[in-house]
Amino acid sequence: MPDKKTLQSVVRTFTVLELLDEYGELGITEISEMLSFDKSTVFRIISTLKSLGYVVQNPFNSKYSNSYKLFEIGSNVARKTGLPQLAYPFMHELSKATGEAVNLAVRDGTKALYISKIESTDTIKVCMNLGQTIPLYCTALGKSLIAFLPENGVRELLRNERFIQYTSNTIKDIETLLRELKEVRKLGYSVDNEEHIKNIYCIGAPVFDVSDNVIAALSLALPKFRFDENPRREDLYYLVRDTARRFSCTLGWHDNMKLEAFG
């Protein structure tokens, strides 16, 4: 129960956000009835949140849902409060087991943002810079970051995205991407087979938090020829996936939440 120091308008605003988080998409009347708020109050709250970018409106049914702005804030909090440090033991283990580059990224709008890396011990290696951003639609990290979003969420997120053809393997449109994301959910890992950078092969996997949200992604990056020549290359997919899952468990995630997705 809010005490005397709380602002009722702020309490109501966050109550609306939490309701949208629970139900995904609701109309003004539905929110009003479910919270017992006046419709005029709900309309003012929704209008304000929409103008600030925290809520978006579905043009087909006029209902409202939370935008990705809150997710971005949460990702920034995780990044600034030690996510790379928490991930390091798992990244180091993966790096030691493979000798290849290991990366950690979070979603930053319509891009994946590198926040930590361990470089390969090999002379020929893949090097990415911290703070660098890469597309979501044609990278292993990016696909893992958005694979567990609802389909309409992916469409909304990438509605203005130009599917730039970096190589002949680059995904060309949203429908192809959605089909591939379905496979990512099924397998628990994502692949970039020379889609973003020619001669580079990457395997990614999502990192979940205690609320079952994807807050980061882990990847293994190596020259394509070295992947092709590795007699145990199939094992790399599961090594990356299982490393990300174990890291997720240290963040409070329970892997039984996604067993149907991981098969």
C-alpha positions in Angstrom: 0.0 0.0 0.0 1.5 3.4 -1.0 2.5 5.6 1.9 1.9 9.3 2.3 5.2 10.1 0.5 4.2 8.5 -2.8 2.7 10.3 -5.7 -0.6 8.7 -6.7 -0.1 9.6 -10.4 3.3 7.9 -10.5 1.9 4.8 -8.7 -1.0 4.6 -11.3 1.5 5.1 -14.2 3.6 2.1 -13.1 0.5 0.1 -12.4 -0.5 0.5 -16.0 3.0 -0.4 -17.2 3.0 -3.5 -15.1 -0.4 -4.5 -16.4 0.8 -4.1 -20.0 3.8 -6.2 -19.1 1.6 -9.0 -17.9 -1.0 -8.9 -20.7 1.1 -7.6 -23.6 -1.6 -5.5 -25.4 -4.7 -3.8 -24.0 -7.1 -1.1 -24.9 -8.1 1.9 -22.9 -11.4 0.4 -21.8 -9.8 -2.9 -20.8 -7.1 -1.2 -18.7 -9.8 1.0 -17.1 -11.9 -2.0 -16.1 -9.1 -4.2 -15.0 -7.6 -1.5 -12.7 -10.8 0.3 -11.8 -9.4 3.6 -13.1 -11.4 6.2 -14.8 -11.1 6.0 -18.6 -10.0 9.6 -18.7 -7.2 8.9 -16.2 -6.1 5.9 -18.2 -6.2 7.9 -21.4 -4.0 10.6 -19.9 -1.5 8.1 -18.6 -1.3 6.2 -21.9 -1.0 9.4 -23.9 1.9 10.6 -21.7 3.7 7.3 -21.9 3.2 7.1 -25.6 4.6 10.7 -26.1 7.7 9.7 -24.0 8.2 6.5 -26.1 7.4 4.0 -23.3 4.2 2.8 -24.9 3.3 2.0 -28.6 -0.1 1.7 -30.3 -1.0 -1.1 -32.6 -2.3 0.6 -35.8 -4.5 -2.4 -36.6 -6.5 -2.7 -33.4 -5.6 0.6 -31.6 -4.5 -1.3 -28.5 -1.4 -0.4 -26.5 1.7 -2.3 -25.4 5.0 -1.4 -23.7 7.8 -0.4 -26.0 11.4 -1.5 -25.9 12.5 1.6 -24.1 12.1 -0.1 -20.7 14.1 -3.1 -22.0 16.8 -0.8 -23.1 16.9 0.8 -19.7 17.1 -2.6 -18.1 19.9 -3.6 -20.4 21.8 -0.5 -19.6 21.4 -1.2 -15.9 22.7 -4.7 -16.3 25.6 -3.5 -18.4 26.6 -0.9 -15.8 26.1 -3.1 -12.8 28.5 -5.8 -13.6 27.1 -8.1 -16.3 30.5 -8.4 -18.1 32.1 -9.3 -14.7 29.5 -11.9 -14.0 29.9 -13.4 -17.5 33.7 -13.5 -17.5 34.2 -17.0 -15.9 31.8 -18.5 -18.5 33.4 -16.6 -21.4 36.9 -17.6 -20.2 35.8 -21.2 -20.0 34.4 -21.2 -23.5 37.5 -19.4 -24.8 39.8 -21.9 -23.1 37.8 -24.9 -24.5 37.9 -23.6 -28.1 40.8 -21.2 -28.4 38.4 -18.9 -30.3 37.0 -15.4 -29.7 34.1 -15.1 -27.3 31.8 -12.1 -27.2 29.0 -10.7 -25.0 26.4 -8.3 -26.3 23.2 -6.6 -25.3 20.5 -5.1 -27.4 20.8 -1.3 -28.0 17.7 -0.3 -30.0 17.9 -2.1 -33.4 21.5 -3.0 -32.9 23.6 -5.5 -30.8 26.2 -3.7 -28.7 29.4 -5.4 -27.7 30.1 -5.1 -24.0 32.8 -7.7 -23.3 35.1 -9.9 -25.3 38.0 -12.4 -25.0 40.2 -12.6 -28.1 41.3 -15.8 -29.8 44.7 -17.2 -29.0 45.3 -18.0 -32.7 47.3 -15.7 -35.0 44.3 -15.6 -37.4 41.4 -14.4 -35.4 38.2 -12.4 -35.3 38.5 -9.0 -33.5 35.6 -6.8 -32.6 35.7 -3.6 -30.6 33.9 -3.0 -27.3 31.2 -0.4 -27.8 30.8 -1.4 -31.5 27.3 -2.1 -32.7 26.2 -4.6 -35.3 22.8 -5.4 -37.0 20.3 -7.7 -35.3 19.0 -9.4 -38.4 22.2 -10.9 -39.8 24.4 -11.7 -36.8 24.4 -14.6 -34.3 24.4 -12.2 -31.3 21.5 -10.2 -32.8 19.4 -13.2 -33.6 19.8 -14.6 -30.1 18.9 -11.2 -28.6 15.5 -11.0 -30.4 14.6 -14.7 -31.0 12.4 -14.9 -27.9 10.5 -11.7 -28.6 6.9 -12.2 -30.0 6.7 -12.1 -33.7 4.8 -8.7 -33.7 7.5 -7.4 -31.4 10.2 -8.3 -33.9 8.2 -6.7 -36.7 7.7 -3.5 -34.7 11.3 -3.3 -33.7 12.6 -3.7 -37.2 9.8 -2.0 -39.1 12.1 0.7 -40.4 15.2 -1.5 -40.8 16.9 -1.6 -44.1 18.1 -5.2 -44.7 21.5 -4.2 -46.1 23.2 -7.1 -48.0 26.6 -7.3 -46.5 27.3 -10.6 -48.2 25.5 -13.0 -50.5 24.4 -14.9 -47.4 22.7 -11.9 -45.6 19.1 -12.4 -44.7 17.1 -10.3 -47.2 13.7 -9.7 -45.5 11.7 -9.9 -42.3 9.8 -13.1 -43.2 13.1 -15.0 -43.8 14.4 -13.7 -40.5 11.2 -14.7 -38.6 11.6 -18.3 -39.9 15.2 -18.4 -38.8 14.3 -17.0 -35.3 11.8 -19.9 -35.0 14.7 -22.3 -35.4 16.8 -20.4 -32.9 14.0 -20.8 -30.3 13.8 -24.5 -31.2 17.6 -25.2 -31.0 18.6 -22.7 -28.4 21.4 -21.2 -30.5 21.8 -18.9 -33.5 24.2 -19.0 -36.4 25.9 -16.3 -38.6 27.3 -18.2 -41.6 29.2 -15.3 -43.3 26.0 -13.2 -43.2 27.6 -10.1 -41.8 31.3 -10.5 -42.6 32.6 -12.7 -45.3 34.8 -15.6 -44.1 33.5 -15.3 -40.5 31.4 -17.9 -38.8 29.6 -17.2 -35.5 27.5 -19.2 -33.1 25.4 -17.3 -30.5 23.1 -18.1 -27.6 20.7 -16.1 -25.4 21.3 -15.2 -21.8 18.1 -15.2 -19.7 17.5 -13.4 -16.4 15.3 -14.5 -13.5 12.2 -13.2 -15.2 12.8 -15.3 -18.3 13.8 -12.3 -20.4 16.8 -12.3 -22.7 19.1 -9.6 -21.4 22.3 -10.5 -23.3 23.8 -12.9 -25.8 27.0 -14.9 -25.9 28.8 -15.8 -29.1 31.8 -17.7 -30.4 33.4 -16.1 -33.5 36.0 -17.8 -35.7 37.3 -17.9 -39.3 35.0 -19.9 -41.5 37.8 -22.2 -42.7 38.7 -23.1 -39.2 35.1 -24.0 -38.4 34.8 -26.1 -41.5 38.0 -28.0 -40.7 37.1 -28.7 -37.1 36.2 -32.4 -36.9 34.1 -31.7 -33.8 32.4 -28.5 -35.2 28.9 -29.8 -34.4 29.8 -29.8 -30.7 30.5 -26.1 -30.8 26.8 -25.3 -31.1 25.9 -27.1 -27.9 29.0 -25.8 -26.1 28.0 -22.2 -26.8 24.3 -22.9 -25.9 25.1 -24.7 -22.7 27.6 -22.1 -21.6 24.9 -19.4 -22.0 22.4 -21.5 -20.2 24.7 -22.1 -17.2 25.4 -18.4 -17.1 21.7 -17.7 -17.2 21.2 -20.0 -14.2 23.6 -17.9 -12.1 21.3 -14.9 -12.9 18.3 -16.7 -11.4 17.0 -18.3 -14.5 15.5 -21.8 -14.3 16.2 -23.7 -17.5 12.9 -25.7 -17.2 11.2 -22.5 -18.3 12.5 -23.0 -21.9 12.8 -26.7 -22.2 10.2 -26.7 -25.0 12.2 -24.2 -26.8 15.5 -25.9 -26.4 14.2 -29.3 -27.2 
